[in-house]
């Protein structure tokens, strides 16, 4: 009999921003730079353990927003 691993029930919520909204950040994997718009956290329902964090970034001056794992964003050079 094969073992199955069920994912525990989770919920999504707005997470705490690592930098103020609008801060210029770089997605270090894609090297794209844009303004931080928000963070969404996925947490377990029964322990409130963080499963994942996703940052939402928009190009400076407008354009299509993209998402990146929280761990891939850093303040852009020149952010002071």
C-alpha positions as CSV (number, residue, x, y, z in Angstrom):
1,X,0.0,0.0,0.0
2,X,1.4,3.4,-1.0
3,X,1.7,6.1,1.6
4,X,0.2,9.4,0.7
5,X,1.2,12.7,2.2
6,X,-1.7,15.1,2.5
7,X,-1.0,18.8,2.7
8,X,-2.4,20.3,5.9
9,X,-5.3,22.8,5.5
10,X,-3.9,26.3,4.9
11,X,-5.2,29.8,4.7
12,X,-3.9,32.9,2.9
13,X,-3.5,36.3,4.5
14,X,-1.6,39.6,4.0
15,X,1.9,39.3,5.5
16,X,4.1,41.8,7.1
17,X,6.2,43.8,4.6
18,X,10.0,43.5,5.0
19,X,10.3,47.1,3.7
20,X,7.8,49.9,3.2
21,X,5.3,49.5,0.4
22,X,6.8,51.1,-2.8
23,X,10.4,50.2,-1.8
24,X,12.5,49.4,-4.9
25,X,13.5,45.7,-4.7
26,X,15.3,43.3,-6.9
27,X,14.2,39.7,-7.6
28,X,17.6,38.1,-7.3
29,X,16.8,35.1,-9.5
30,X,15.4,37.0,-12.5
31,X,17.3,40.3,-11.8
32,X,14.1,42.2,-12.4
33,X,13.6,45.4,-10.3
34,X,10.3,46.9,-9.2
35,X,8.4,48.4,-6.3
36,X,7.2,46.1,-3.5
37,X,3.4,46.1,-3.4
38,X,2.6,43.5,-0.8
39,X,3.2,40.1,0.7
40,X,0.8,37.1,0.9
41,X,1.5,34.4,3.5
42,X,0.2,30.8,3.4
43,X,-0.2,29.5,7.0
44,X,-1.5,26.2,8.4
45,X,-4.9,26.5,10.0
46,X,-4.2,24.4,13.0
47,X,-0.8,25.7,14.1
48,X,-0.5,29.1,12.4
49,X,2.8,27.9,10.9
50,X,4.0,29.8,7.9
51,X,4.2,27.5,4.8
52,X,5.2,30.1,2.2
53,X,5.5,33.8,1.6
54,X,5.1,35.5,-1.8
55,X,6.0,39.0,-2.6
56,X,4.1,41.0,-5.3
57,X,6.3,43.5,-7.2
58,X,5.3,46.1,-9.9
59,X,7.8,47.7,-12.3
60,X,8.6,51.3,-11.4
61,X,6.4,53.6,-13.5
62,X,3.7,51.0,-14.0
63,X,3.3,47.7,-15.8
64,X,2.4,44.1,-15.1
65,X,2.9,43.1,-11.5
66,X,4.8,39.8,-10.9
67,X,5.3,37.6,-7.9
68,X,8.4,36.1,-6.4
69,X,9.1,33.9,-3.3
70,X,9.8,36.2,-0.4
71,X,13.3,34.8,0.0
72,X,14.2,36.1,-3.5
73,X,13.7,39.8,-2.9
74,X,16.3,42.2,-1.7
75,X,16.5,46.0,-1.6
76,X,17.7,47.3,-4.9
77,X,21.0,49.1,-5.1
78,X,20.6,52.8,-4.5
79,X,17.8,52.3,-2.0
80,X,18.7,54.4,0.9
